Amino acid sequence: MFVGSALIELYSKCGQIGEAVKVFDEFLHPDVFLWTSMVTEYKQNGDPEEALEFFFRMVMVGRINPDRVTLVSAVSACAQLSNFRIGSCVHGVSIRNGFNSDLSLGNALLNLYAKTGSVKTAARLFMKMPEKDVVSWSSMIACYTHNRDVIKALNLFNEMIDMRIEPNSVTLVSALQACALAGNLEEGKKIHEIATRKCFELDIKVATALIDMYMKCSAPEKAGDLFNRMPKKDVVSWAALLSSSIDNAVLLFEGITGKDVVIWSATIAGRTGELDKAMEIIETMPNPTVPHVWGALLGACLIHNNTKLGEVAAKSLFSAGYYILLSKIYAMDNKWENVTNLRTLIKEKGLKMMSGQSVVEVGSDICSFVAGDRLHLDSDQIYGVLEK
């Protein structure tokens, strides 16, 4: 049985869940570990429906009592599906099997009820839990925040701090999101102080939540100051900084270095139809505008069918991809002669579109391919599967 569980895990981690099922089917009387392996591996491979199918087969057909790991996996599968009804059934099974005081299972159930908007059920469970850790507190605060009960979220956060329970980055993010929703700048500043003391201030998720809170609480200067001090920024950080309004983007640009802020400003302005504002932002750049900025503007011109600004952007670019975008703008405006001239220009300049390449990991191998690719040794078998 142990070897069977190990093989199931191995095949599942390699993405060969079908082989894992074959191993499972070889056992006439699979034990709780084999059943649990199948439930867990299906859940981890993004197939919660099949995970729950195995769980109920285990309980109802196999007459096997689930253990703690099985129940946590089944509850997590319900959370992936946001299925309150089935999750409640699994909760009932856990109580009948004596796991109603298990901490890991309680935390998984809190997560499920939070995702399904079952705030009262989550609150009752939280109150009854004989043991709570930082995950329990964070899950309940997140539950209140995501369901827009921000007063209870902040009250619970403050209760947690008063009880000297150390918050983690997840706790702080949920509390800051509650401040942003409530427009509670003072409470947000207090949480910022806690984040600083706990050395979480420049954690990318906490810093992004702080920036979002300051922007939504009309304190863009504080948001910009923190943004400048962040050692690492991702796409969500930029979006948080510029989410409030385009005017804030222009205001903040003077104090922020780097081209990306302008790209984001131009993109956001363009997507909201404020193409003139996008051009205004681009013109504020002290240095010659980089191609990415013109590309953002050209993409916005395609969305809003603005031929005039599209021509301005395209003339500042020299790649085939951007010329193709401009030709699409001409086509939308029924300027077919311009489309023909532009495509002729692409050929004369010898410009070529780079093929879009996809990369997948298969076991320990990295495979790359383009559309219609037949260079792989197993291409016939691959296309055979796709055609089924």
N, C-alpha and C positions, 0 to 999 in steps of 0.2 A: 504493500500500500504506500509506503514511504517513497519507494522508487517511482510509483505511478504519479504521486503528487509532484515529485521533482520534475518528471518528464512533462507533465501538464504545464507547469510553470515555465519550463524551458521553451516549449513550443509557443506558448502564449507570448512570451517576451520577444520571440522572433516573428511575431505576427502570424503564426501558423495555427490559428485557433481550431481549424478543421482537424489537424493532426492531434491536437490536445483532446478533442472529442473522441477520436478513434482510440486513444489510450484509455480514456474513461470507460468507453463501451466494452473494453476487454475484461472488465471486472464485473462478475455476476452480482456481487454484493458489496458495492462501494461503501466505504465507511465515511464518517463525518469529515475527515480530512480531504478525501477525494471530492466529495460534494462541495465543500468549502472552496477548494482550489478552483473548481469550475465557476462557481458564483463570483469569486474574487477576480478571476482572470477575465471573464466576460465584462465585468464592471470596469476594470482597468483598461480594457481594449475598446471602451466606448460603445458597448452594446448592453445597456441596462435592461432592455426588455428580455434578452436571453438570460441575463443573470438572474432575473426574478423568475423566469420560467424554470430554471434549474433549482432555485430556492424552494418553490412550491412543489416541484416534483420530489425534492428531498423530504419535505415535511409530510406531504399527503400521500405520495406513492411509496417512497422508500421508508417511510415511518422512522426517519432519523431525526433525533433532537438536535437542532442547530447549536453550535457553540457561540461564544462571544464574537469571534472573527466573522463567522457566517452572518450573524445578525447585523454587525456594523457594515459589512459589504452590501447586504440587502437594503438597509436603510439608505446608504449612499447611492445605490442605484435608483431608489425612489426619489432621492433629491435631484439626481440628474434628470429625471423625467418630470420633476415638480408634481409628483402624484401623491396628494395628501391621503387619498382613500387607501391605496395599497400600503403606504407608509404606516398608516394607523393599524392596518392588519398585522404588519410585521412587528409593530410596537406591542400589540396584543400577544403575539407569539413569544416575544421576549419576556413579557411579564409572566406568562404561564410557565416559562422555563427558568424563572428565578433570576433574571438578569435586570430587574427594574432598578437596581442600585449601582449598576456598572457605569463608571465614569465615561469611558470611551463611547459606549453606546448612547449614553445620555447626551453627549456632545454631538454625536451624529444625528440624533433625533432633533436637537435644537436647530441644527443646520437645515434639516428637512423642513421643519415647521416655519422657519424663517423664510425659506425659498418659496413656500406655498402660501405665504401671507397669513398663516395661522398663528397670529400674535398671542391670542388668549391661551391657546393650547401650549405654546412655547413657554409663556409666563408661568402657567401652572406647573409644567414639568420642571422649570428652573427652580421654583420655590420648593418643590418636593425633593430635589436632588440632595442626598445626604452629604455629598462631597462635590466641591466645585473647584476648578482650576482656572487659569487665565483664559483658556479656550472657551470654557463655559460662559464666563463673564463677557468675553468678546463676542461670542455668538449671540447672546441675548441683546447686547447693545446694538449689534449689526441688525438683528431682527427688528428692533424698534426703529432704527434709522431707515432701513430699506422700506419699511411700511409707513414712513413719514410721521411716526410718533416721536418727534424729536425731544419733547420735554421729558418723557420717560427715559429716552436714551441718555440724555445728559444727566438726569438724576441718578440713573444706575451707574454711570461712569463715575460720578462724584462719590457715590456710596462705595464703589470699588476702591477709589483712592483713599477714602476715609478709613477703610478696613485694611489699609496698607498692603493691598494686593498689587504687585508690580504689573503695570500694563505692558503689552508688547506693541509692535508696530501696527498689527491688525486692529488692536483696541483703539489706538490713537487715530487711525484713519477713519474708523467708524464714527468716533466722537467728533472729529473735525467735519465729517460729512453732515452730521446732525447740526453743527454750528452753521455750516454753509446754508442748509435748508431753512434754518430759523433766522438767519441774518444776525446771529448773536456774536458780535465782534469781541466783546469782553470775555466771554467764555472761551472763544477761540484763542485769544491771547494767553489765557491761563494754560490751555492745553499746549500751546506753543512753548511755554516755559517748562512744562513737564517734559516735553519732547527733547528740549535742549538739555535738561538735567540728566535724562536717560540716554543721551547721545544718539537720539533718533532724528534730530532736526534735519540732517542732510541725507538721511535714508530716502531713496528716490520716491517711494510710495508715500511716505509721511510728508516729505517736502512738497510733493505735488498736491496732496490734500490740503496742506497749509496755503499754498498759492491759490488753489480753487476757493478756499474759505475767504481769504483776504480779498480776492477779486469780487466775490459775491457779496461781501460785506463792505464794498466801496472803499477798500484800502489798497489801491493798486501800487502805491509806493512801497509798501511792505512786501507785497508780492514780488515786485521787481527786484528788491534788495535780496530777498531769499533766492530768487531765480538766478541772480548773478553769482551767488555763492555756492550753488549746487555743482559738485564736481562732475556729475553725470546727469544728463537729461535724456528723456525719451520723448516719443511723439505725444504721449499723454501730458507730459509736463508743458510742452509748447501749447497744446490745446487748452490746458487749464489757464495759462497765462493770457491767452487771447480770446477766451470764451465769452468774456463779459460784453465787449463791443469793439467795433473797429476803431472807434475814437480812442479807446484805451490802448489799442495796438500802436497807434501813432504816438500817443503820449509816452508809452514805455520804450519805444524804439530808441529814443535819444540816450537812455541810460543802459541799453543792453547791447553787448557786442555780438558780432557773428551774423552771418548771412541768413541763417535759418529763420530768425524771427521775421525777417522781411518776406521770406518765402511763405511762411505761415500766414502773415498778414495779407499778402496778396491773394493767397489761395482762399482764405476765409472771405475776404471782400468779394472776390470773384464769384464764389459759389453762392453768395447771397445776392448777387446781381449788382453789387456796387463796383462796377468796373472802373469808373472814374476815380473812385476812392483807392482802388488797387493801384492805379497808375500814379496817384499822388504819393502813395507809400513808396513805390519803387523809385520815384524821383527824389525822395529824401535820402537815398543812399549816398554816402560821401564818396564811395569808390565806384568804379565802373560796375554795372550790374552783371552778376554772374548768370550763366545760361539757365540755371535752375529757376531763377526768378521769372525770367521771360517765359520759360516753359509752363510755370504755374499760371501766368496770365493768359497764355495762349490756350491752355486747357479750359480756363474759365470762359474765354471768348467762344470756344466751341459749344460749351453748355448753353450760353446765352445768345449765340448767333450774332456776334459783334464783329463784322468783317473789318471795319476800320482799325480797331485796336489790335485785331488779330494780325493784320498786315504789319503793324508797328512791331509787334512782338516777334513775328517770324523773320523779319529783316535783320533782327539782332541775333538770330540763331543760324547755325550752319549744319545741322544734322538732318538726315532724311526723315527721321521720325517726326520732327517738328514741321517740316514741309508737308508731310502727309496730313498732319492735323489741320494746317491751313487749307489744304485742298478740300478737306471735309467741310470746313466753314464755307468755302466758295460753293461747294455742292449744295449745301443747305440753303444758300442764297440764290441757287439756280444760275450761278456764273460759270457755265460749263467751259467756256473758252479759257477762263482763268485756270480752271482745273487742268485742262490739257496743257496749257503753257507751263504750269508749275511742274507737272509730271515730266515734261520734256526737259525742264531745267534740272530736275533731279538726275536724269540720265546724263545730261551734258556735264554736270559736275562730278559724275561718277560716284554719287552718294548711294549707299546701300543700307537697307534696314537690317539691324541685327536681329537674328532669330531669337524669339523668346525661349529660354531654356528652363526646364524643370529638373529638380534634383530630388531623388528619393533615397532613403536608407533602407537596404534590404539585408537584415542580419548585420554583418560587419562590413558589408560592401556599400559604397556610395555609387549610385548610377545616375547619369544625366542623360537627357534626351530632349528633342525638339518635336514639334508637331509632324506626324507622318514618319517619324524616325524608324528605320528598320536595320540599324547597325548592330543592335544587341544580338548576341548569339541565340537567345531564346525568343526573338521577336515573333516568330510564327506562333509559338505557344501563347505569348502575351496577347496578340491580336485575336487568337482563337477564343480566349477567355472573354475579351471585351465584346466580341461579336455575339456571345450567347445571350 
